[in-house]
Amino acid sequence: MRSKSAHSIFSSRFLGLAFVPLISAGLWSLALTSPAVAQTSVHHGALKKHAMVAEHKAIKKTRFNSAGSKTFVSSRIAAMPLQASFGQMAGLHTTSDPLDLRSSVALVIDQDTQEVLFRKNDQAVLPIASLTKLMTGLVISDADLPMSEMITITQDDVDTEKGSSSRLAVGTVLSRGDLLHLALMSSENRAAHALGRTFPGGLDVFVARMNARAKILGMTDTRYVEPTGLSSRNQSSAKDLAALVAAAYKEPVLRELSTSHGREIEVGRRTLQYNNTNRLVKSPQWDIGIQKTGYISEAGQCLVMQAQVAGRKLIMVFLDSAGKLSRIADAERVRRWVEKSPGMSGIKHLALDNRQPG
């Protein structure tokens, strides 16, 4: 096969869907506007039940009678239950903020000065979905493995956690560089799993490297159990993910591949078109240095990225956003807010001084 180009206040861990940690009453989330500083606190207490659709819905079906005419019949089917995210079950969505973000967790940091411009539940530990793949890419980059080495997708790479689909059929052969590209740009799960499976020493060694790298970066709230993010046991906090984005940004290959607009991959006689899962990389209003999206039901919609806004290099983290496009809308809200507040200064000092003790 060939391709067209190579290439704590809060530290409780979730132990599966049955357990969600309580948020400490002392955890304050601060969303700062200029010049005022707004404070919001995380609610704690009883966990919310999973959202369910109790009623049956009527649908119309088209049938043809013996004369060939259309008739419409109504049938009633039971709607599928809607699974709440861990953030919803922990009550994080009750936290308000001045920008009215749909993400229950958010953090915006000036990359150069480390000023915290905006924070909301930034120490909550939640599933991170495919944001995991940023660490997967960092471990691959650290290992300096040959990007031209060909790797075969096997049955071991098929998702048995969520049953997600993939256009990379078992038996597909691609270079390590291509797999890394698809994992970062298009969040290809089989590509990410194959990268970990074929790492020297195998998958267990790879996952151990992921956790070791997190420890080196001071990511004390973070735990990885596999390289794709399909498992809800891959968890982190916004402050930890900001450290990961900063580290990944230092690697040119990760910057290039994660912000690529699209890629054609030739698999046998087929040409597959892959696109970036983050539409902002194509927007002329954005200058994005590195990015990654993620989604599983337990994590909600997630987005991390480094971008230059109003002359400042910012690291943005949005977790557990409620709607399909809301993480993008939240990023836009933050961008417009920063652009309208060019004189912001001393924000980190105000944010930290106004936090409640743990």
FIMIZA-171433 format. One record per residue (C-alpha): x, y, z; residue in one letter. Coordinates in Angstrom, 3 decimals. Last residue first. Layout:
<site east="X" north="Y" up="Z" resn="A"/>
...
***
This chain:
<site east="-8.924" north="23.738" up="49.481" resn="G"/>
<site east="-8.559" north="27.500" up="49.897" resn="P"/>
<site east="-11.032" north="29.612" up="47.903" resn="Q"/>
<site east="-9.649" north="31.230" up="44.791" resn="R"/>
<site east="-9.463" north="35.002" up="44.599" resn="N"/>
<site east="-5.689" north="35.293" up="44.870" resn="D"/>
<site east="-5.156" north="32.753" up="42.084" resn="L"/>
<site east="-7.371" north="34.518" up="39.596" resn="A"/>
<site east="-6.188" north="38.026" up="40.449" resn="L"/>
<site east="-2.523" north="37.074" up="40.054" resn="H"/>
<site east="-3.163" north="35.244" up="36.787" resn="K"/>
<site east="-5.100" north="38.202" up="35.440" resn="I"/>
<site east="-2.343" north="40.747" up="35.993" resn="G"/>
<site east="-2.948" north="42.170" up="32.554" resn="S"/>
<site east="-5.779" north="42.440" up="30.032" resn="M"/>
<site east="-5.308" north="45.447" up="27.746" resn="G"/>
<site east="-6.342" north="43.693" up="24.533" resn="P"/>
<site east="-9.867" north="42.926" up="25.814" resn="S"/>
<site east="-12.060" north="42.846" up="22.696" resn="K"/>
<site east="-9.774" north="40.352" up="20.940" resn="E"/>
<site east="-9.713" north="38.188" up="24.067" resn="V"/>
<site east="-13.530" north="38.060" up="24.205" resn="W"/>
<site east="-13.825" north="37.337" up="20.490" resn="R"/>
<site east="-11.404" north="34.416" up="20.793" resn="R"/>
<site east="-13.128" north="33.075" up="23.900" resn="V"/>
<site east="-16.529" north="33.102" up="22.232" resn="R"/>
<site east="-15.083" north="31.429" up="19.131" resn="E"/>
<site east="-13.572" north="28.647" up="21.253" resn="A"/>
<site east="-16.963" north="28.154" up="22.902" resn="D"/>
<site east="-18.665" north="27.944" up="19.489" resn="A"/>
<site east="-16.218" north="25.240" up="18.441" resn="I"/>
<site east="-16.903" north="23.270" up="21.635" resn="R"/>
<site east="-20.631" north="23.837" up="21.032" resn="S"/>
<site east="-20.740" north="22.161" up="17.637" resn="L"/>
<site east="-21.902" north="18.706" up="18.742" resn="K"/>
<site east="-23.587" north="19.982" up="21.891" resn="G"/>
<site east="-22.977" north="19.745" up="25.645" resn="A"/>
<site east="-19.288" north="20.452" up="26.019" resn="S"/>
<site east="-17.517" north="18.111" up="28.410" resn="D"/>
<site east="-14.073" north="19.646" up="28.122" resn="L"/>
<site east="-12.659" north="22.833" up="26.573" resn="F"/>
<site east="-8.935" north="23.595" up="26.851" resn="V"/>
<site east="-7.267" north="26.605" up="25.263" resn="M"/>
<site east="-3.567" north="27.444" up="25.136" resn="I"/>
<site east="-2.975" north="31.000" up="23.985" resn="L"/>
<site east="-0.171" north="32.686" up="22.089" resn="K"/>
<site east="-0.958" north="36.387" up="22.254" resn="R"/>
<site east="-0.973" north="38.865" up="19.363" resn="G"/>
<site east="-4.742" north="39.302" up="19.428" resn="A"/>
<site east="-5.205" north="35.531" up="19.290" resn="V"/>
<site east="-2.493" north="33.007" up="18.402" resn="Q"/>
<site east="-3.700" north="29.445" up="18.878" resn="A"/>
<site east="-2.791" north="26.361" up="20.868" resn="Q"/>
<site east="-5.508" north="23.758" up="21.005" resn="M"/>
<site east="-7.687" north="21.479" up="23.079" resn="V"/>
<site east="-11.231" north="20.371" up="22.292" resn="L"/>
<site east="-13.795" north="18.089" up="23.925" resn="C"/>
<site east="-17.419" north="17.085" up="23.224" resn="Q"/>
<site east="-18.874" north="14.951" up="26.008" resn="G"/>
<site east="-16.586" north="12.758" up="28.081" resn="A"/>
<site east="-18.842" north="9.800" up="28.967" resn="E"/>
<site east="-20.555" north="9.933" up="25.565" resn="S"/>
<site east="-17.241" north="9.751" up="23.728" resn="I"/>
<site east="-15.764" north="12.706" up="21.920" resn="Y"/>
<site east="-12.404" north="14.272" up="21.192" resn="G"/>
<site east="-10.734" north="17.089" up="19.311" resn="T"/>
<site east="-7.040" north="17.868" up="19.004" resn="K"/>
<site east="-5.096" north="21.012" up="18.153" resn="Q"/>
<site east="-1.688" north="22.493" up="17.386" resn="I"/>
<site east="-0.469" north="25.862" up="16.113" resn="G"/>
<site east="-3.802" north="27.417" up="15.195" resn="I"/>
<site east="-3.974" north="30.853" up="13.564" resn="D"/>
<site east="-7.724" north="31.457" up="13.353" resn="W"/>
<site east="-9.827" north="34.033" up="11.559" resn="Q"/>
<site east="-8.921" north="32.556" up="8.154" resn="P"/>
<site east="-10.833" north="29.400" up="9.171" resn="S"/>
<site east="-9.497" north="26.118" up="7.827" resn="K"/>
<site east="-8.053" north="24.926" up="11.159" resn="V"/>
<site east="-11.346" north="25.956" up="12.789" resn="L"/>
<site east="-13.185" north="22.985" up="11.264" resn="R"/>
<site east="-11.631" north="20.618" up="13.797" resn="N"/>
<site east="-12.146" north="16.959" up="12.792" resn="T"/>
<site east="-9.612" north="17.435" up="10.002" resn="N"/>
<site east="-10.459" north="15.640" up="6.791" resn="N"/>
<site east="-9.718" north="12.196" up="5.360" resn="Y"/>
<site east="-10.277" north="11.267" up="1.708" resn="Q"/>
<site east="-9.791" north="7.570" up="0.929" resn="L"/>
<site east="-8.468" north="6.498" up="-2.459" resn="T"/>
<site east="-9.370" north="2.922" up="-3.291" resn="R"/>
<site east="-7.543" north="0.395" up="-5.453" resn="R"/>
<site east="-5.417" north="-0.837" up="-2.568" resn="G"/>
<site east="-5.557" north="1.803" up="0.140" resn="V"/>
<site east="-4.507" north="5.203" up="-1.154" resn="E"/>
<site east="-4.789" north="7.890" up="1.513" resn="I"/>
<site east="-5.855" north="11.429" up="0.644" resn="E"/>
<site east="-5.281" north="13.987" up="3.372" resn="R"/>
<site east="-7.029" north="16.969" up="4.865" resn="G"/>
<site east="-6.640" north="20.341" up="6.523" resn="H"/>
<site east="-3.440" north="19.534" up="8.413" resn="S"/>
<site east="-3.446" north="21.115" up="11.867" resn="T"/>
<site east="-2.711" north="17.908" up="13.801" resn="S"/>
<site east="-0.091" north="16.750" up="11.286" resn="L"/>
<site east="2.026" north="19.903" up="11.235" resn="E"/>
<site east="1.982" north="20.664" up="14.948" resn="R"/>
<site east="2.705" north="17.043" up="15.817" resn="L"/>
<site east="5.612" north="16.916" up="13.370" resn="V"/>
<site east="7.055" north="20.165" up="14.738" resn="P"/>
<site east="7.225" north="18.891" up="18.355" resn="E"/>
<site east="7.281" north="21.794" up="20.833" resn="K"/>
<site east="3.496" north="22.111" up="20.572" resn="Y"/>
<site east="3.179" north="18.655" up="22.138" resn="A"/>
<site east="4.681" north="19.931" up="25.387" resn="A"/>
<site east="2.426" north="22.994" up="25.598" resn="A"/>
<site east="-0.642" north="20.909" up="24.706" resn="V"/>
<site east="0.246" north="18.381" up="27.415" resn="L"/>
<site east="0.636" north="21.112" up="30.045" resn="A"/>
<site east="-2.774" north="22.522" up="29.095" resn="A"/>
<site east="-4.129" north="18.991" up="29.416" resn="L"/>
<site east="-2.976" north="18.827" up="33.016" resn="D"/>
<site east="-4.725" north="22.106" up="33.905" resn="K"/>
<site east="-7.888" north="20.940" up="32.147" resn="A"/>
<site east="-7.980" north="17.711" up="34.129" resn="S"/>
<site east="-7.305" north="14.139" up="33.031" resn="S"/>
<site east="-8.902" north="10.761" up="32.396" resn="Q"/>
<site east="-8.451" north="7.682" up="30.212" resn="N"/>
<site east="-10.770" north="5.363" up="32.138" resn="R"/>
<site east="-13.597" north="6.371" up="29.783" resn="S"/>
<site east="-12.002" north="4.072" up="27.206" resn="S"/>
<site east="-12.259" north="5.117" up="23.578" resn="L"/>
<site east="-9.378" north="7.534" up="24.101" resn="G"/>
<site east="-7.169" north="5.878" up="21.481" resn="T"/>
<site east="-3.884" north="4.948" up="23.207" resn="P"/>
<site east="-4.995" north="2.729" up="26.126" resn="E"/>
<site east="-5.125" north="2.841" up="29.950" resn="V"/>
<site east="-4.064" north="6.446" up="30.514" resn="Y"/>
<site east="-4.203" north="8.375" up="33.804" resn="R"/>
<site east="-3.926" north="12.083" up="34.488" resn="T"/>
<site east="-4.508" north="14.184" up="37.596" resn="D"/>
<site east="-0.792" north="14.524" up="38.424" resn="T"/>
<site east="0.180" north="15.841" up="34.993" resn="M"/>
<site east="3.565" north="17.137" up="36.136" resn="G"/>
<site east="5.065" north="16.849" up="32.650" resn="L"/>
<site east="7.336" north="14.013" up="33.775" resn="I"/>
<site east="4.305" north="12.217" up="35.208" resn="K"/>
<site east="2.461" north="12.494" up="31.908" resn="A"/>
<site east="5.456" north="11.046" up="30.114" resn="R"/>
<site east="5.465" north="8.083" up="32.516" resn="A"/>
<site east="1.752" north="7.545" up="31.920" resn="N"/>
<site east="2.189" north="7.471" up="28.158" resn="M"/>
<site east="5.304" north="5.321" up="28.437" resn="R"/>
<site east="3.352" north="2.761" up="30.503" resn="A"/>
<site east="0.708" north="2.767" up="27.768" resn="V"/>
<site east="3.414" north="1.994" up="25.189" resn="F"/>
<site east="4.952" north="-0.770" up="27.287" resn="V"/>
<site east="1.554" north="-2.421" up="27.633" resn="D"/>
<site east="0.939" north="-2.079" up="23.898" resn="L"/>
<site east="4.093" north="-3.865" up="22.749" resn="G"/>
<site east="7.782" north="-3.872" up="23.658" resn="G"/>
<site east="8.793" north="-1.664" up="20.733" resn="P"/>
<site east="5.565" north="0.097" up="19.668" resn="F"/>
<site east="3.476" north="-1.985" up="17.259" resn="T"/>
<site east="0.381" north="-2.071" up="19.479" resn="R"/>
<site east="0.602" north="1.631" up="20.339" resn="G"/>
<site east="0.734" north="2.853" up="16.748" resn="L"/>
<site east="-1.864" north="0.258" up="15.758" resn="A"/>
<site east="-4.228" north="1.647" up="18.398" resn="H"/>
<site east="-3.880" north="5.177" up="17.041" resn="A"/>
<site east="-4.538" north="4.089" up="13.460" resn="A"/>
<site east="-7.485" north="1.971" up="14.522" resn="R"/>
<site east="-8.962" north="4.977" up="16.303" resn="N"/>
<site east="-8.670" north="7.529" up="13.500" resn="E"/>
<site east="-8.951" north="10.945" up="15.166" resn="S"/>
<site east="-8.982" north="12.708" up="11.793" resn="S"/>
<site east="-5.944" north="14.967" up="12.151" resn="M"/>
<site east="-4.038" north="13.340" up="15.019" resn="L"/>
<site east="-4.789" north="9.665" up="14.372" resn="A"/>
<site east="-4.786" north="10.048" up="10.592" resn="L"/>
<site east="-1.355" north="11.700" up="10.577" resn="H"/>
<site east="0.109" north="9.194" up="13.032" resn="L"/>
<site east="-1.115" north="6.343" up="10.857" resn="L"/>
<site east="0.372" north="7.965" up="7.767" resn="D"/>
<site east="3.725" north="8.464" up="9.482" resn="G"/>
<site east="3.747" north="4.858" up="10.716" resn="R"/>
<site east="3.318" north="3.810" up="7.105" resn="S"/>
<site east="0.143" north="2.110" up="5.951" resn="L"/>
<site east="-0.963" north="-1.484" up="5.345" resn="V"/>
<site east="-4.651" north="-2.347" up="5.448" resn="T"/>
<site east="-5.243" north="-5.976" up="6.471" resn="G"/>
<site east="-8.187" north="-5.240" up="8.716" resn="V"/>
<site east="-10.068" north="-2.401" up="7.069" resn="A"/>
<site east="-9.123" north="1.206" up="7.690" resn="L"/>
<site east="-12.455" north="2.916" up="7.036" resn="R"/>
<site east="-13.293" north="2.677" up="10.703" resn="S"/>
<site east="-16.405" north="2.010" up="12.759" resn="S"/>
<site east="-16.945" north="2.385" up="16.489" resn="S"/>
<site east="-17.981" north="-0.637" up="18.561" resn="G"/>
<site east="-17.488" north="1.273" up="21.803" resn="K"/>
<site east="-14.929" north="-0.861" up="23.632" resn="E"/>
<site east="-14.436" north="-3.621" up="21.019" resn="T"/>
<site east="-12.727" north="-1.258" up="18.589" resn="D"/>
<site east="-10.772" north="-3.161" up="15.937" resn="V"/>
<site east="-7.007" north="-2.774" up="16.347" resn="D"/>
<site east="-6.497" north="-6.370" up="17.507" resn="D"/>
<site east="-8.106" north="-7.523" up="14.268" resn="Q"/>
<site east="-5.049" north="-6.222" up="12.457" resn="T"/>
<site east="-4.008" north="-3.011" up="10.687" resn="I"/>
<site east="-0.595" north="-3.596" up="9.116" resn="T"/>
<site east="2.350" north="-1.258" up="9.709" resn="I"/>
<site east="4.941" north="-0.070" up="7.188" resn="M"/>
<site east="8.019" north="1.742" up="8.482" resn="E"/>
<site east="8.369" north="5.141" up="6.788" resn="S"/>
<site east="7.970" north="7.084" up="10.032" resn="M"/>
<site east="11.057" north="5.422" up="11.495" resn="P"/>
<site east="10.799" north="5.613" up="15.309" resn="L"/>
<site east="12.083" north="8.704" up="17.116" resn="D"/>
<site east="10.725" north="7.453" up="20.467" resn="A"/>
<site east="9.780" north="10.977" up="21.582" resn="D"/>
<site east="7.569" north="11.452" up="18.507" resn="S"/>
<site east="5.682" north="8.220" up="19.192" resn="I"/>
<site east="5.209" north="9.242" up="22.839" resn="V"/>
<site east="3.990" north="12.699" up="21.786" resn="L"/>
<site east="1.579" north="11.254" up="19.238" resn="G"/>
<site east="-0.052" north="8.991" up="21.813" resn="T"/>
<site east="-0.160" north="11.945" up="24.203" resn="M"/>
<site east="-2.118" north="13.920" up="21.599" resn="L"/>
<site east="-4.190" north="10.807" up="20.951" resn="K"/>
<site east="-5.656" north="10.985" up="24.454" resn="T"/>
<site east="-7.573" north="14.101" up="23.386" resn="L"/>
<site east="-9.556" north="11.310" up="21.771" resn="S"/>
<site east="-11.805" north="10.802" up="24.814" resn="A"/>
<site east="-10.841" north="12.941" up="27.824" resn="I"/>
<site east="-12.691" north="11.275" up="30.689" resn="P"/>
<site east="-12.955" north="13.715" up="33.608" resn="L"/>
<site east="-10.898" north="15.056" up="36.513" resn="V"/>
<site east="-12.152" north="18.462" up="37.671" resn="A"/>
<site east="-9.263" north="20.873" up="38.273" resn="Q"/>
<site east="-10.268" north="23.397" up="35.610" resn="D"/>
<site east="-13.844" north="23.785" up="36.836" resn="N"/>
<site east="-13.948" north="27.054" up="34.885" resn="K"/>
<site east="-10.868" north="29.124" up="34.203" resn="R"/>
<site east="-10.103" north="32.145" up="32.068" resn="F"/>
<site east="-7.059" north="34.296" up="31.442" resn="L"/>
<site east="-4.585" north="32.250" up="33.474" resn="V"/>
<site east="-1.225" north="33.937" up="32.913" resn="E"/>
<site east="1.488" north="31.436" up="32.007" resn="Q"/>
<site east="3.553" north="34.289" up="30.513" resn="T"/>
<site east="4.404" north="32.734" up="27.157" resn="D"/>
<site east="1.526" north="30.292" up="26.682" resn="Q"/>
<site east="-1.146" north="32.678" up="27.931" resn="D"/>
<site east="-3.662" north="30.291" up="29.473" resn="I"/>
<site east="-7.328" north="29.564" up="28.773" resn="V"/>
<site east="-9.116" north="26.861" up="30.774" resn="L"/>
<site east="-12.582" north="25.399" up="30.391" resn="A"/>
<site east="-14.743" north="22.715" up="31.994" resn="V"/>
<site east="-18.546" north="22.501" up="31.742" resn="S"/>
<site east="-18.352" north="23.421" up="28.066" resn="S"/>
<site east="-21.455" north="25.262" up="26.881" resn="R"/>
<site east="-19.795" north="28.597" up="27.625" resn="L"/>
<site east="-21.891" north="31.521" up="28.858" resn="D"/>
<site east="-18.982" north="33.962" up="28.630" resn="L"/>
<site east="-19.579" north="35.277" up="32.150" resn="P"/>
<site east="-19.637" north="31.770" up="33.679" resn="D"/>
<site east="-22.246" north="29.473" up="35.163" resn="S"/>
<site east="-21.632" north="26.139" up="36.902" resn="T"/>
<site east="-24.735" north="23.924" up="36.708" resn="T"/>
<site east="-23.030" north="21.914" up="33.972" resn="H"/>
<site east="-20.582" north="20.512" up="36.525" resn="L"/>
<site east="-23.315" north="18.564" up="38.323" resn="G"/>
<site east="-21.296" north="15.356" up="38.738" resn="A"/>
<site east="-23.664" north="13.434" up="36.449" resn="M"/>
<site east="-23.291" north="16.111" up="33.794" resn="Q"/>
<site east="-19.506" north="15.982" up="34.019" resn="G"/>
<site east="-19.513" north="12.191" up="33.787" resn="F"/>
<site east="-21.518" north="12.504" up="30.580" resn="S"/>
<site east="-25.167" north="11.528" up="30.487" resn="A"/>
<site east="-26.291" north="8.569" up="28.442" resn="Q"/>
<site east="-29.477" north="9.051" up="26.441" resn="L"/>
<site east="-31.767" north="6.060" up="26.495" resn="P"/>
<site east="-32.916" north="4.833" up="23.075" resn="M"/>
<site east="-36.461" north="5.724" up="22.089" resn="A"/>
<site east="-39.076" north="2.985" up="22.256" resn="A"/>
<site east="-40.958" north="2.665" up="19.008" resn="I"/>
<site east="-44.482" north="3.588" up="18.082" resn="R"/>
<site east="-45.902" north="2.935" up="14.644" resn="S"/>
<site east="-47.851" north="5.192" up="12.340" resn="S"/>
<site east="-48.909" north="4.030" up="8.942" resn="V"/>
<site east="-48.752" north="5.991" up="5.752" resn="F"/>
<site east="-50.201" north="4.636" up="2.517" resn="T"/>
<site east="-48.730" north="4.895" up="-0.939" resn="K"/>
<site east="-50.655" north="3.472" up="-3.859" resn="S"/>
<site east="-49.540" north="0.325" up="-5.703" resn="G"/>
<site east="-52.966" north="-1.220" up="-5.863" resn="A"/>
<site east="-51.954" north="-3.907" up="-3.358" resn="S"/>
<site east="-50.958" north="-1.268" up="-0.844" resn="N"/>
<site east="-47.527" north="0.399" up="-0.627" resn="F"/>
<site east="-45.999" north="1.325" up="2.680" resn="R"/>
<site east="-44.369" north="4.487" up="3.971" resn="T"/>
<site east="-43.578" north="4.593" up="7.652" resn="K"/>
<site east="-44.412" north="7.458" up="9.967" resn="K"/>
<site east="-42.945" north="7.690" up="13.439" resn="I"/>
<site east="-44.513" north="8.039" up="16.853" resn="A"/>
<site east="-42.175" north="8.317" up="19.790" resn="K"/>
<site east="-42.385" north="6.338" up="23.001" resn="H"/>
<site east="-41.895" north="8.189" up="26.260" resn="E"/>
<site east="-39.175" north="7.695" up="28.794" resn="A"/>
<site east="-36.187" north="9.346" up="27.158" resn="V"/>
<site east="-33.574" north="8.926" up="29.860" resn="M"/>
<site east="-30.901" north="11.182" up="31.261" resn="A"/>
<site east="-28.600" north="9.250" up="33.560" resn="H"/>
<site east="-29.182" north="10.072" up="37.204" resn="K"/>
<site east="-27.541" north="13.093" up="38.801" resn="K"/>
<site east="-25.036" north="12.530" up="41.535" resn="L"/>
<site east="-25.874" north="13.741" up="45.019" resn="A"/>
<site east="-23.736" north="16.488" up="46.468" resn="G"/>
<site east="-21.387" north="19.073" up="45.048" resn="H"/>
<site east="-21.860" north="22.327" up="43.152" resn="H"/>
<site east="-18.825" north="23.930" up="41.592" resn="V"/>
<site east="-18.285" north="27.576" up="42.451" resn="S"/>
<site east="-18.354" north="30.658" up="40.262" resn="T"/>
<site east="-16.313" north="33.814" up="40.503" resn="Q"/>
<site east="-16.267" north="36.824" up="38.212" resn="A"/>
<site east="-13.289" north="39.182" up="38.151" resn="V"/>
<site east="-14.058" north="42.613" up="36.757" resn="A"/>
<site east="-11.804" north="44.582" up="34.429" resn="P"/>
<site east="-11.789" north="42.784" up="32.076" resn="S"/>
<site east="-13.486" north="39.423" up="32.376" resn="T"/>
<site east="-12.266" north="36.498" up="34.424" resn="L"/>
<site east="-13.963" north="33.148" up="34.764" resn="A"/>
<site east="-12.982" north="31.672" up="38.094" resn="L"/>
<site east="-13.776" north="28.167" up="39.176" resn="S"/>
<site east="-13.741" north="27.505" up="42.894" resn="W"/>
<site east="-13.107" north="24.084" up="44.374" resn="L"/>
<site east="-13.752" north="24.306" up="48.123" resn="G"/>
<site east="-17.087" north="22.519" up="47.896" resn="A"/>
<site east="-15.166" north="19.531" up="46.591" resn="S"/>
<site east="-16.671" north="17.830" up="43.560" resn="I"/>
<site east="-17.947" north="14.369" up="44.259" resn="L"/>
<site east="-16.340" north="11.611" up="42.247" resn="P"/>
<site east="-18.334" north="9.565" up="39.741" resn="V"/>
<site east="-18.641" north="5.818" up="40.146" resn="F"/>
<site east="-20.776" north="3.337" up="38.216" resn="A"/>
<site east="-19.478" north="4.422" up="34.830" resn="L"/>
<site east="-15.997" north="3.082" up="35.482" resn="G"/>
<site east="-13.568" north="3.625" up="38.338" resn="L"/>
<site east="-13.407" north="7.434" up="38.180" resn="F"/>
<site east="-10.416" north="8.786" up="39.985" resn="R"/>
<site east="-10.438" north="11.277" up="42.806" resn="S"/>
<site east="-7.887" north="14.097" up="42.510" resn="S"/>
<site east="-9.791" north="17.271" up="43.292" resn="F"/>
<site east="-8.329" north="19.804" up="45.609" resn="I"/>
<site east="-5.701" north="17.967" up="44.727" resn="S"/>
<site east="3.880" north="11.350" up="7.223" resn="H"/>
<site east="4.687" north="10.228" up="4.492" resn="A"/>
<site east="3.036" north="11.658" up="1.374" resn="S"/>
<site east="0.759" north="10.355" up="-1.403" resn="K"/>
<site east="0.211" north="7.058" up="0.327" resn="S"/>
<site east="1.168" north="3.535" up="-0.541" resn="R"/>
<site east="0.000" north="0.000" up="0.000" resn="M"/>
***
